[in-house]
Amino acid sequence: MLTRLNMLILMQSDLEKAIDFYKKLGGLTLKFHLKNQWAEFELGDLKIGLCPTGKEPKEIRTGIVLEMDDVRAFYESHKDDLDFMGNVIEKVHGIMVSIKDPGGNIIDLYQPTPEKLEELILKAKSEKPGSEEEEEGGCESCDCGGDEEDEEAAC
């Protein structure tokens, strides 16, 4: 039985660039670094390992979402020195932007907005009599354009 997520390992073609990248994100503690072999950061109980590969992949979507306090401020302060994959977007459930690390891993930075989601749920309940018994959330209640069966949907 799984009990928790212990570690994420991200393959890196340039370990030193990756270490610099993850230091810039803030909030991560570099626990140790074996030159050209391995680096390990901690974020609370989660370990993030950086493993050198010697080759450069194009793009790697890992499904990693890192929460932060202010996505817009981070974007503005780093838009010229980090590889963002577009502009900051706002959905009903949160504010987000995707960023590519030096190894080609795509990381999503996320700032939840639970108050906006709660407003949407209350509005939907007031417009639909009896909707209290229906399931809340999911793609039907947002504007991502996907459906709950669609793995590429933004929510």
MDTraj code that builds the backbone (N, CA, C; nanometers):
import mdtraj as md
import numpy as np

residues = "MET LEU THR ARG LEU ASN MET LEU ILE LEU MET GLN SER ASP LEU GLU LYS ALA ILE ASP PHE TYR LYS LYS LEU GLY GLY LEU THR LEU LYS PHE HIS LEU LYS ASN GLN TRP ALA GLU PHE GLU LEU GLY ASP LEU LYS ILE GLY LEU CYS PRO THR GLY LYS GLU PRO LYS GLU ILE ARG THR GLY ILE VAL LEU GLU MET ASP ASP VAL ARG ALA PHE TYR GLU SER HIS LYS ASP ASP LEU ASP PHE MET GLY ASN VAL ILE GLU LYS VAL HIS GLY ILE MET VAL SER ILE LYS ASP PRO GLY GLY ASN ILE ILE ASP LEU TYR GLN PRO THR PRO GLU LYS LEU GLU GLU LEU ILE LEU LYS ALA LYS SER GLU LYS PRO GLY SER GLU GLU GLU GLU GLU GLY GLY CYS GLU SER CYS ASP CYS GLY GLY ASP GLU GLU ASP GLU GLU ALA ALA CYS".split()
xyz = np.array([
    [0.0838, -0.1180, 0.0000],
    [0.0000, 0.0000, 0.0000],
    [0.0886, 0.1246, 0.0000],
    [0.0576, 0.2165, -0.0874],
    [0.1313, 0.3424, -0.0924],
    [0.0869, 0.4316, 0.0220],
    [0.1804, 0.5011, 0.0823],
    [0.1454, 0.5887, 0.1933],
    [0.1726, 0.7356, 0.1655],
    [0.2698, 0.7675, 0.0797],
    [0.2986, 0.9070, 0.0483],
    [0.3939, 0.9149, -0.0706],
    [0.4021, 1.0292, -0.1277],
    [0.5001, 1.0545, -0.2330],
    [0.6311, 1.0887, -0.1647],
    [0.7340, 1.0099, -0.1885],
    [0.8617, 1.0271, -0.1207],
    [0.9598, 1.1095, -0.2024],
    [0.9676, 1.0827, -0.3342],
    [1.0683, 1.1496, -0.4157],
    [1.0219, 1.1614, -0.5603],
    [1.0603, 1.2711, -0.6212],
    [1.0478, 1.2884, -0.7652],
    [1.1890, 1.2912, -0.8194],
    [1.2154, 1.2152, -0.9243],
    [1.3464, 1.2165, -0.9877],
    [1.3292, 1.2753, -1.1266],
    [1.4052, 1.3806, -1.1546],
    [1.3979, 1.4488, -1.2825],
    [1.5306, 1.4316, -1.3551],
    [1.5236, 1.3784, -1.4759],
    [1.6437, 1.3581, -1.5567],
    [1.6922, 1.4928, -1.6111],
    [1.8238, 1.5127, -1.6092],
    [1.8802, 1.6410, -1.6485],
    [2.0005, 1.6206, -1.7402],
    [2.0019, 1.6916, -1.8519],
    [2.1178, 1.6835, -1.9412],
    [2.2325, 1.7707, -1.8907],
    [2.2029, 1.8747, -1.8131],
    [2.3054, 1.9609, -1.7550],
    [2.2723, 1.9806, -1.6071],
    [2.3359, 1.9017, -1.5235],
    [2.3045, 1.9003, -1.3810],
    [2.3283, 2.0366, -1.3159],
    [2.4365, 2.1037, -1.3509],
    [2.4686, 2.2326, -1.2881],
    [2.3634, 2.3385, -1.3214],
    [2.3180, 2.3439, -1.4462],
    [2.2124, 2.4380, -1.4845],
    [2.0831, 2.4057, -1.4100],
    [2.0536, 2.2768, -1.3957],
    [1.9314, 2.2360, -1.3258],
    [1.9355, 2.2774, -1.1789],
    [2.0502, 2.2626, -1.1154],
    [2.0638, 2.3036, -0.9753],
    [2.0375, 2.4535, -0.9623],
    [2.0967, 2.5324, -1.0499],
    [2.0733, 2.6771, -1.0475],
    [1.9258, 2.7093, -1.0676],
    [1.8601, 2.6400, -1.1607],
    [1.7185, 2.6602, -1.1883],
    [1.6345, 2.6349, -1.0631],
    [1.6537, 2.5217, -0.9987],
    [1.5717, 2.4866, -0.8828],
    [1.6019, 2.5752, -0.7624],
    [1.7213, 2.6295, -0.7536],
    [1.7518, 2.7267, -0.6482],
    [1.6708, 2.8544, -0.6689],
    [1.6531, 2.8967, -0.7945],
    [1.5782, 3.0185, -0.8259],
    [1.4308, 3.0075, -0.7901],
    [1.3756, 2.8867, -0.7891],
    [1.2331, 2.8711, -0.7593],
    [1.2010, 2.9147, -0.6170],
    [1.2956, 2.9019, -0.5257],
    [1.2721, 2.9402, -0.3869],
    [1.1934, 2.8344, -0.3124],
    [1.2192, 2.8194, -0.1842],
    [1.1456, 2.7238, -0.1023],
    [1.2050, 2.5847, -0.0994],
    [1.2983, 2.5556, -0.1889],
    [1.3633, 2.4241, -0.1921],
    [1.4965, 2.4324, -0.1185],
    [1.5289, 2.3267, -0.0457],
    [1.6564, 2.3198, 0.0249],
    [1.7453, 2.2181, -0.0446],
    [1.8631, 2.2606, -0.0898],
    [1.9592, 2.1685, -0.1498],
    [2.0218, 2.0870, -0.0370],
    [1.9928, 1.9567, -0.0323],
    [2.0435, 1.8706, 0.0747],
    [2.1840, 1.8215, 0.0451],
    [2.2084, 1.7802, -0.0792],
    [2.3445, 1.7449, -0.1185],
    [2.3585, 1.7430, -0.2697],
    [2.4845, 1.7491, -0.3126],
    [2.5158, 1.7567, -0.4548],
    [2.6465, 1.6803, -0.4769],
    [2.6396, 1.5745, -0.5554],
    [2.7586, 1.5006, -0.5966],
    [2.7875, 1.5446, -0.7394],
    [2.8935, 1.6195, -0.7582],
    [2.9234, 1.6808, -0.8880],
    [2.9122, 1.5791, -1.0018],
    [2.8324, 1.6145, -1.1027],
    [2.8083, 1.5331, -1.2232],
    [2.7428, 1.3982, -1.1954],
    [2.6916, 1.3742, -1.0747],
    [2.6298, 1.2454, -1.0425],
    [2.4871, 1.2568, -0.9911],
    [2.4588, 1.3556, -0.9046],
    [2.3283, 1.3599, -0.8388],
    [2.3158, 1.4885, -0.7593],
    [2.1942, 1.5409, -0.7493],
    [2.1633, 1.6510, -0.6575],
    [2.0260, 1.6215, -0.5982],
    [2.0098, 1.6601, -0.4731],
    [1.8826, 1.6321, -0.4074],
    [1.8366, 1.7535, -0.3273],
    [1.7117, 1.7941, -0.3558],
    [1.6474, 1.9040, -0.2854],
    [1.5370, 1.8472, -0.1972],
    [1.4951, 1.9265, -0.0989],
    [1.3797, 1.8914, -0.0180],
    [1.2796, 2.0060, -0.0192],
    [1.1527, 1.9688, -0.0191],
    [1.0417, 2.0616, -0.0038],
    [0.9488, 1.9967, 0.0968],
    [0.9603, 2.0347, 0.2222],
    [0.8871, 1.9645, 0.3273],
    [0.9372, 1.8214, 0.3353],
    [0.8453, 1.7250, 0.3251],
    [0.8824, 1.5832, 0.3295],
    [0.9172, 1.5261, 0.1928],
    [0.8988, 1.6040, 0.0874],
    [0.9226, 1.5565, -0.0481],
    [1.0682, 1.5798, -0.0892],
    [1.1293, 1.4778, -0.1461],
    [1.2643, 1.4898, -0.2013],
    [1.2532, 1.5037, -0.3533],
    [1.3331, 1.5925, -0.4098],
    [1.3391, 1.6085, -0.5553],
    [1.4821, 1.5789, -0.5964],
    [1.5009, 1.4670, -0.6667],
    [1.6329, 1.4258, -0.7114],
    [1.6570, 1.4683, -0.8551],
    [1.7765, 1.5177, -0.8824],
    [1.8161, 1.5550, -1.0181],
    [1.9244, 1.4575, -1.0615],
    [1.8964, 1.3863, -1.1701],
    [1.9854, 1.2801, -1.2168],
    [2.0379, 1.3143, -1.3562],
    [2.1699, 1.3234, -1.3732],
    [2.2237, 1.3558, -1.5056],
    [2.2037, 1.2419, -1.6053],
    [2.1723, 1.2786, -1.7304],
    [2.1458, 1.1789, -1.8342],
    [2.2527, 1.1735, -1.9418],
    [2.3233, 1.2825, -1.9631],
    [2.4232, 1.2859, -2.0695],
    [2.3638, 1.3144, -2.2062],
    [2.2323, 1.3122, -2.2202],
    [2.1684, 1.3466, -2.3479],
    [2.0534, 1.4421, -2.3204],
    [2.0133, 1.5151, -2.4222],
    [1.9126, 1.6184, -2.4051],
    [1.7783, 1.5785, -2.4665],
    [1.6763, 1.5544, -2.3826],
    [1.5426, 1.5252, -2.4363],
    [1.4754, 1.6540, -2.4837],
    [1.3739, 1.6414, -2.5681],
    [1.3019, 1.7592, -2.6165],
    [1.2186, 1.8201, -2.5047],
    [1.1066, 1.7591, -2.4733],
    [1.0191, 1.8054, -2.3658],
    [0.9689, 1.6842, -2.2905],
    [0.9644, 1.6954, -2.1600],
    [0.9167, 1.5853, -2.0775],
    [0.8047, 1.6383, -1.9891],
    [0.6825, 1.5934, -2.0102],
    [0.5684, 1.6302, -1.9254],
    [0.5596, 1.5286, -1.8136],
    [0.5892, 1.5721, -1.6929],
    [0.5903, 1.4814, -1.5789],
    [0.4639, 1.4896, -1.4952],
    [0.3845, 1.5930, -1.5120],
    [0.2655, 1.6095, -1.4300],
    [0.2991, 1.6634, -1.2920],
    [0.4083, 1.7352, -1.2800],
    [0.4485, 1.7906, -1.1513],
    [0.3879, 1.9303, -1.1380],
    [0.3188, 1.9512, -1.0278],
    [0.2597, 2.0808, -0.9992],
    [0.3163, 2.1284, -0.8658],
    [0.3833, 2.2428, -0.8687],
    [0.4392, 2.3016, -0.7479],
    [0.3553, 2.4238, -0.7105],
    [0.3079, 2.4250, -0.5882],
    [0.2244, 2.5356, -0.5410],
    [0.3127, 2.6491, -0.4909],
    [0.2698, 2.7725, -0.5194],
    [0.3415, 2.8888, -0.4680],
    [0.2421, 2.9967, -0.4292],
    [0.2890, 3.0945, -0.3513],
    [0.2010, 3.1985, -0.2993],
    [0.1557, 3.2979, -0.4050],
    [0.2448, 3.3385, -0.4959],
    [0.2113, 3.4433, -0.5920],
    [0.2750, 3.4125, -0.7273],
    [0.2009, 3.3432, -0.8121],
    [0.2504, 3.3023, -0.9432],
    [0.2834, 3.4238, -1.0294],
    [0.1968, 3.5235, -1.0284],
    [0.2202, 3.6421, -1.1129],
    [0.3491, 3.7146, -1.0741],
    [0.3722, 3.7327, -0.9458],
    [0.4943, 3.8021, -0.9012],
    [0.6183, 3.7215, -0.9395],
    [0.6121, 3.5888, -0.9237],
    [0.7258, 3.5049, -0.9611],
    [0.7522, 3.5160, -1.1108],
    [0.6449, 3.5086, -1.1908],
    [0.6582, 3.5209, -1.3364],
    [0.7231, 3.6548, -1.3729],
    [0.6732, 3.7629, -1.3160],
    [0.7271, 3.8953, -1.3486],
    [0.8742, 3.9078, -1.3108],
    [0.9138, 3.8491, -1.1989],
    [1.0528, 3.8636, -1.1565],
    [1.1486, 3.7687, -1.2288],
    [1.0955, 3.6659, -1.2981],
    [1.1840, 3.5696, -1.3646],
    [1.1544, 3.5485, -1.5136],
    [1.0654, 3.6278, -1.5724],
    [1.0273, 3.6031, -1.7115],
    [1.1437, 3.6192, -1.8096],
    [1.2458, 3.6936, -1.7720],
    [1.3593, 3.7136, -1.8614],
    [1.4718, 3.6127, -1.8419],
    [1.4701, 3.5380, -1.7306],
    [1.5815, 3.4458, -1.7065],
    [1.5401, 3.2996, -1.6903],
    [1.4109, 3.2688, -1.6978],
    [1.3645, 3.1299, -1.6932],
    [1.2799, 3.1015, -1.8168],
    [1.2660, 2.9744, -1.8519],
    [1.1992, 2.9327, -1.9761],
    [1.0507, 2.9015, -1.9513],
    [0.9684, 3.0081, -1.9467],
    [0.8243, 2.9901, -1.9300],
    [0.7635, 2.9439, -2.0616],
    [0.6590, 2.8634, -2.0537],
    [0.5960, 2.8049, -2.1724],
    [0.4699, 2.8818, -2.2119],
    [0.4648, 3.0066, -2.1815],
    [0.3494, 3.0896, -2.2110],
    [0.3299, 3.1884, -2.0979],
    [0.2174, 3.2561, -2.1029],
    [0.1860, 3.3556, -2.0011],
    [0.1091, 3.2914, -1.8858],
    [0.0982, 3.3658, -1.7772],
    [0.0188, 3.3240, -1.6624],
    [-0.1275, 3.3188, -1.7061],
    [-0.1961, 3.2118, -1.6673],
    [-0.3388, 3.2005, -1.6965],
    [-0.4151, 3.1844, -1.5650],
    [-0.5401, 3.2287, -1.5665],
    [-0.6228, 3.2171, -1.4473],
    [-0.7474, 3.1374, -1.4804],
    [-0.7695, 3.0344, -1.4034],
    [-0.8898, 2.9515, -1.4128],
    [-0.9669, 2.9681, -1.2824],
    [-1.0837, 2.9120, -1.2752],
    [-1.1640, 2.9274, -1.1555],
    [-1.0977, 2.8647, -1.0330],
    [-1.0177, 2.7617, -1.0520],
    [-0.9558, 2.6919, -0.9392],
    [-0.8181, 2.7444, -0.9039],
    [-0.7571, 2.8276, -0.9913],
    [-0.6251, 2.8777, -0.9574],
    [-0.5566, 2.9531, -1.0698],
    [-0.4429, 3.0090, -1.0351],
    [-0.3578, 3.0842, -1.1272],
    [-0.2371, 2.9961, -1.1560],
    [-0.1983, 2.9843, -1.2844],
    [-0.0909, 2.8912, -1.3164],
    [-0.0088, 2.9364, -1.4357],
    [0.1098, 2.8762, -1.4437],
    [0.1975, 2.8958, -1.5583],
    [0.2876, 2.7724, -1.5663],
    [0.3233, 2.7346, -1.6873],
    [0.4151, 2.6219, -1.7053],
    [0.5540, 2.6749, -1.7342],
    [0.6534, 2.6000, -1.6878],
    [0.7925, 2.6392, -1.7018],
    [0.8736, 2.5151, -1.7369],
    [0.9765, 2.5329, -1.8182],
    [1.0611, 2.4202, -1.8568],
    [1.1949, 2.4319, -1.7852],
    [1.2361, 2.3225, -1.7198],
    [1.3667, 2.3250, -1.6537],
    [1.4757, 2.2945, -1.7560],
    [1.6027, 2.3087, -1.7194],
    [1.7103, 2.2874, -1.8168],
    [1.7151, 2.1459, -1.8755],
    [1.6558, 2.0476, -1.8092],
    [1.6543, 1.9117, -1.8610],
    [1.5363, 1.8827, -1.9519],
    [1.4490, 1.9833, -1.9764],
    [1.3338, 1.9657, -2.0633],
    [1.2079, 1.9230, -1.9895],
    [1.2132, 1.9080, -1.8573],
    [1.0951, 1.8731, -1.7785],
    [1.0033, 1.9943, -1.7685],
    [0.8755, 1.9734, -1.7905],
    [0.7788, 2.0824, -1.7814],
    [0.7127, 2.0743, -1.6442],
    [0.7239, 2.1844, -1.5710],
    [0.6727, 2.1947, -1.4354],
    [0.5608, 2.2983, -1.4370],
    [0.4502, 2.2691, -1.3690],
    [0.3422, 2.3660, -1.3567],
    [0.3532, 2.4345, -1.2213],
    [0.3526, 2.5669, -1.2222],
    [0.3511, 2.6462, -1.1001],
    [0.2071, 2.6891, -1.0776],
    [0.1567, 2.6740, -0.9560],
    [0.0137, 2.6856, -0.9291],
    [-0.0125, 2.7634, -0.8013],
    [-0.1091, 2.8535, -0.8093],
    [-0.1557, 2.9294, -0.6933],
    [-0.3056, 2.9053, -0.6818],
    [-0.3496, 2.8289, -0.5832],
    [-0.4927, 2.8001, -0.5714],
    [-0.5733, 2.9254, -0.5383],
    [-0.6960, 2.9304, -0.5874],
    [-0.7889, 3.0389, -0.5558],
    [-0.9202, 2.9763, -0.5077],
    [-0.9192, 2.9180, -0.3890],
    [-1.0375, 2.8470, -0.3404],
    [-1.1593, 2.9368, -0.3252],
    [-1.1383, 3.0670, -0.2977],
    [-1.2525, 3.1575, -0.2823],
    [-1.3290, 3.1725, -0.4139],
    [-1.2593, 3.1730, -0.5270],
    [-1.3270, 3.1840, -0.6571],
    [-1.4025, 3.0562, -0.6899],
    [-1.3442, 2.9420, -0.6563],
    [-1.4117, 2.8149, -0.6791],
    [-1.5385, 2.8063, -0.5939],
    [-1.5289, 2.8490, -0.4693],
    [-1.6457, 2.8484, -0.3805],
    [-1.7557, 2.9389, -0.4352],
    [-1.7175, 3.0577, -0.4877],
    [-1.8153, 3.1481, -0.5485],
    [-1.8868, 3.0811, -0.6654],
    [-1.8121, 3.0116, -0.7501],
    [-1.8702, 2.9433, -0.8650],
    [-1.9681, 2.8350, -0.8195],
    [-1.9298, 2.7593, -0.7192],
    [-2.0161, 2.6521, -0.6685],
    [-2.1450, 2.7110, -0.6120],
    [-2.1341, 2.8173, -0.5327],
    [-2.2537, 2.8810, -0.4758],
    [-2.3435, 2.9372, -0.5855],
    [-2.2835, 2.9975, -0.6868],
    [-2.3619, 3.0521, -0.7981],
    [-2.4343, 2.9406, -0.8730],
    [-2.3626, 2.8306, -0.8992],
    [-2.4235, 2.7178, -0.9697],
    [-2.5386, 2.6587, -0.8889],
    [-2.5224, 2.6481, -0.7586],
    [-2.6290, 2.5944, -0.6728],
    [-2.7505, 2.6852, -0.6736],
    [-2.7285, 2.8164, -0.6744],
    [-2.8417, 2.9094, -0.6717],
    [-2.9149, 2.9123, -0.8057],
    [-2.8467, 2.8804, -0.9143],
    [-2.9091, 2.8811, -1.0470],
    [-2.9772, 2.7499, -1.0808],
    [-2.9384, 2.6395, -1.0150],
    [-2.9942, 2.5079, -1.0433],
    [-3.0593, 2.4514, -0.9185],
    [-3.1911, 2.4540, -0.9106],
    [-3.2566, 2.3959, -0.7936],
    [-3.2221, 2.2467, -0.7810],
    [-3.1928, 2.2046, -0.6594],
    [-3.1630, 2.0631, -0.6352],
    [-3.0207, 2.0245, -0.6682],
    [-2.9361, 2.1204, -0.7045],
    [-2.7999, 2.0857, -0.7462],
    [-2.7097, 2.0484, -0.6294],
    [-2.7580, 2.0647, -0.5053],
    [-2.6756, 2.0301, -0.3899],
    [-2.6350, 1.8840, -0.3915],
    [-2.7166, 1.7992, -0.4532],
    [-2.6875, 1.6566, -0.4555],
    [-2.5955, 1.6178, -0.5697],
    [-2.5712, 1.7102, -0.6632],
    [-2.4844, 1.6803, -0.7762],
    [-2.3395, 1.6943, -0.7359],
    [-2.2523, 1.6279, -0.8095],
    [-2.1096, 1.6359, -0.7826],
    [-2.0576, 1.7724, -0.8223],
    [-1.9742, 1.8336, -0.7342],
    [-1.9202, 1.9654, -0.7600],
    [-1.7839, 1.9543, -0.8269],
    [-1.7449, 2.0607, -0.8992],
    [-1.6117, 2.0660, -0.9579],
    [-1.6031, 1.9927, -1.0891],
    [-1.4810, 1.9605, -1.1312],
    [-1.4601, 1.8915, -1.2577],
    [-1.4696, 1.9866, -1.3741],
    [-1.4498, 1.9334, -1.4928],
    [-1.4448, 2.0154, -1.6132],
    [-1.5788, 2.0790, -1.6476],
    [-1.6891, 2.0192, -1.6008],
    [-1.8185, 2.0774, -1.6339],
    [-1.8390, 2.2123, -1.5662],
    [-1.7651, 2.2396, -1.4561],
    [-1.7854, 2.3647, -1.3840],
    [-1.6751, 2.4670, -1.4099],
    [-1.5872, 2.4398, -1.5040],
    [-1.4831, 2.5384, -1.5335],
    [-1.4850, 2.5703, -1.6824],
    [-1.3931, 2.6539, -1.7234],
    [-1.3893, 2.6957, -1.8636],
    [-1.2670, 2.6443, -1.9371],
    [-1.2163, 2.5261, -1.8972],
    [-1.0929, 2.4757, -1.9589],
    [-1.1167, 2.4189, -2.0986],
    [-1.2407, 2.3911, -2.1330],
    [-1.2695, 2.3395, -2.2658],
    [-1.2575, 2.1892, -2.2763],
    [-1.2179, 2.1225, -2.1708],
    [-1.2032, 1.9767, -2.1726],
    [-1.3228, 1.9096, -2.1104],
    [-1.3133, 1.7787, -2.1020],
    [-1.4125, 1.7058, -2.0244],
    [-1.3377, 1.6148, -1.9286],
    [-1.4065, 1.5572, -1.8334],
    [-1.3380, 1.4820, -1.7293],
    [-1.2697, 1.3574, -1.7808],
    [-1.3025, 1.3114, -1.8987],
    [-1.2373, 1.1950, -1.9575],
    [-1.1104, 1.2338, -2.0323],
    [-1.0948, 1.3632, -2.0592],
    [-0.9843, 1.4135, -2.1395],
    [-0.8626, 1.4354, -2.0511],
    [-0.7557, 1.3560, -2.0716],
    [-0.6357, 1.3678, -1.9883],
    [-0.5617, 1.4987, -2.0103],
    [-0.5823, 1.5658, -2.1227],
    [-0.5133, 1.6899, -2.1522],
    [-0.5882, 1.8106, -2.0966],
    [-0.7036, 1.7916, -2.0334],
    [-0.7799, 1.9049, -1.9813],
    [-0.7002, 1.9784, -1.8741],
    [-0.7215, 2.1085, -1.8672],
    [-0.6441, 2.1912, -1.7737],
    [-0.6843, 2.1707, -1.6294],
    [-0.7968, 2.1108, -1.6021],
    [-0.8337, 2.0902, -1.4621],
    [-0.8508, 1.9437, -1.4429],
])
top = md.Topology()
chain = top.add_chain()
for i, resn in enumerate(residues, 1):
    res = top.add_residue(resn, chain, resSeq=i)
    for name in ("N", "CA", "C"):
        top.add_atom(name, md.element.get_by_symbol(name[0]), res)
traj = md.Trajectory(xyz[None], top)
